[in-house]
Amino acid sequence: MAVAPGRGFREPKGGRANINGELHYLWRAVDHEDKVLEAYVTRRRDRKAALRFLRRTKKR
């Protein structure tokens, strides 16, 4: 099975960002060409945040 370059590997930060001294999480929706379609930053990484991101992405 071939893996596209960069897939299957996590970045050291893993979608986390330190903004004003607080930890935030980055959610991204990408297409088959790895272009970012939507990005969303949350303070929490839980089911509620994931569902909110999916709903926002679905509307666009």
ABEGO torsion letter per residue (X at the ends): XBBBBGBGBBBAAGGBBBBGGBBBBBBBBBBAAGBBABBBBBABBBAAAAAAAAAAAAAX
